[in-house]
């Protein structure tokens, strides 16, 4: 488990924010360098607590297996937020690195219910969670 934890480097990038009925919808892009070989099952966004100064799990993105779509590879995912909100089903395109087909880039939709904050990301599989990304992203 330790080798995949060390090898997993994550990056998140804000792509767009759209206001929507008291919350905002934000796309962010995440690069997962060993998606298939580590059988990544999803992504966690961790929010910085303004009271404790620590990152806490905020939103989970549960990924389905990659499928062929009409315009290339796609992946279905469910967004699981806290507070008993029912999961939301989504689909996104999969971009693969031509030099490393195990590396995928996904653009995921994040529904922000709280005030803007600072986030880090991690991935998970059956063996556990990766370390938090080194990049801190304001969303």
C-alpha positions as CSV (number, residue, x, y, z in Angstrom):
1,X,0.0,0.0,0.0
2,X,2.8,2.4,0.8
3,X,4.3,2.4,-2.7
4,X,1.0,3.5,-4.3
5,X,0.6,6.2,-1.6
6,X,4.0,7.6,-2.4
7,X,3.6,7.4,-6.1
8,X,0.2,9.1,-6.3
9,X,0.5,12.8,-7.1
10,X,-2.7,14.8,-7.5
11,X,-3.4,18.2,-8.9
12,X,-6.6,20.1,-8.8
13,X,-7.5,23.2,-10.9
14,X,-10.6,25.3,-10.8
15,X,-12.1,25.5,-14.3
16,X,-15.4,27.4,-13.7
17,X,-17.8,28.5,-11.1
18,X,-21.5,29.0,-11.7
19,X,-24.0,30.4,-9.1
20,X,-27.0,28.1,-8.7
21,X,-29.8,28.7,-6.1
22,X,-27.8,29.5,-3.0
23,X,-24.9,27.3,-3.9
24,X,-22.3,27.3,-6.6
25,X,-21.3,24.6,-9.1
26,X,-17.6,24.4,-9.7
27,X,-15.7,22.3,-12.1
28,X,-12.2,21.2,-11.0
29,X,-9.7,19.1,-12.9
30,X,-7.7,16.3,-11.2
31,X,-4.8,14.4,-12.6
32,X,-4.4,10.8,-11.4
33,X,-1.0,9.3,-12.6
34,X,-1.7,5.6,-11.8
35,X,-5.5,5.3,-12.2
36,X,-5.8,1.8,-13.6
37,X,-2.8,0.2,-12.0
38,X,-3.9,1.3,-8.5
39,X,-7.6,0.6,-9.2
40,X,-8.6,4.1,-8.0
41,X,-12.2,4.0,-6.8
42,X,-12.7,7.7,-6.2
43,X,-11.6,11.1,-5.1
44,X,-12.1,13.0,-1.8
45,X,-12.1,16.7,-1.5
46,X,-10.8,17.9,1.9
47,X,-11.8,21.3,3.2
48,X,-9.6,23.4,5.4
49,X,-11.4,24.1,8.8
50,X,-11.1,27.8,9.8
51,X,-11.5,26.8,13.4
52,X,-9.0,23.9,13.7
53,X,-6.6,24.7,10.8
54,X,-6.9,21.0,9.7
55,X,-8.3,19.5,6.6
56,X,-11.5,17.4,7.0
57,X,-13.3,15.2,4.4
58,X,-15.9,17.3,2.6
59,X,-17.1,15.6,-0.6
60,X,-16.6,12.2,-2.1
61,X,-16.6,11.3,-5.8
62,X,-17.2,7.6,-6.3
63,X,-16.0,6.5,-9.8
64,X,-17.4,3.8,-12.0
65,X,-15.2,1.9,-14.4
66,X,-14.1,3.7,-17.6
67,X,-16.4,3.1,-20.6
68,X,-16.3,3.9,-24.3
69,X,-18.5,6.8,-25.2
70,X,-19.5,8.4,-28.5
71,X,-16.6,10.9,-28.3
72,X,-14.0,8.8,-26.5
73,X,-13.7,7.4,-23.0
74,X,-16.1,8.5,-20.3
75,X,-16.6,7.7,-16.6
76,X,-19.7,7.9,-14.5
77,X,-19.4,9.1,-11.0
78,X,-21.5,9.9,-8.0
79,X,-21.0,12.9,-5.8
80,X,-21.6,12.2,-2.1
81,X,-21.9,15.3,0.1
82,X,-22.3,15.4,3.8
83,X,-25.5,16.2,5.6
84,X,-27.6,13.4,4.2
85,X,-27.8,14.9,0.7
86,X,-28.6,12.1,-1.8
87,X,-25.8,11.2,-4.2
88,X,-25.8,13.0,-7.6
89,X,-24.9,11.0,-10.7
90,X,-22.7,12.6,-13.3
91,X,-20.6,11.7,-16.3
92,X,-17.3,13.2,-17.6
93,X,-14.8,12.7,-20.3
94,X,-11.5,10.8,-19.6
95,X,-8.3,12.3,-20.9
96,X,-5.3,10.0,-21.0
97,X,-1.7,11.0,-21.3
98,X,-0.3,9.7,-24.6
99,X,3.0,8.9,-23.0
100,X,1.5,7.2,-19.9
101,X,-1.9,5.7,-20.6
102,X,-2.3,4.9,-16.9
103,X,-2.5,8.6,-16.2
104,X,-6.0,10.1,-16.5
105,X,-7.3,13.6,-16.1
106,X,-10.9,14.1,-15.0
107,X,-13.0,17.2,-14.8
108,X,-15.5,16.8,-11.9
109,X,-18.5,18.9,-10.9
110,X,-18.4,20.1,-7.3
111,X,-21.5,21.6,-5.6
112,X,-20.4,24.0,-3.0
113,X,-23.0,24.5,-0.3
114,X,-20.9,26.5,2.1
115,X,-18.9,29.7,1.7
116,X,-15.8,29.5,-0.5
117,X,-12.9,27.6,1.1
118,X,-9.5,25.9,0.6
119,X,-9.4,22.3,-0.5
120,X,-6.9,19.5,-1.1
121,X,-7.6,16.2,-2.8
122,X,-6.9,12.5,-2.2
123,X,-7.8,9.3,-4.0
124,X,-8.9,6.0,-2.6
125,X,-9.1,2.3,-3.5
126,X,-9.7,-0.9,-1.7
127,X,-6.4,-0.6,0.1
128,X,-7.1,2.8,1.5
129,X,-6.6,6.6,0.9
130,X,-3.7,8.3,-0.7
131,X,-2.0,11.2,1.0
132,X,-3.5,14.6,0.5
133,X,-2.4,16.5,-2.6
134,X,0.3,19.1,-2.1
135,X,-1.7,21.6,-4.1
136,X,-4.2,23.8,-2.2
137,X,-7.1,25.0,-4.3
138,X,-9.6,27.8,-3.4
139,X,-13.1,26.7,-4.4
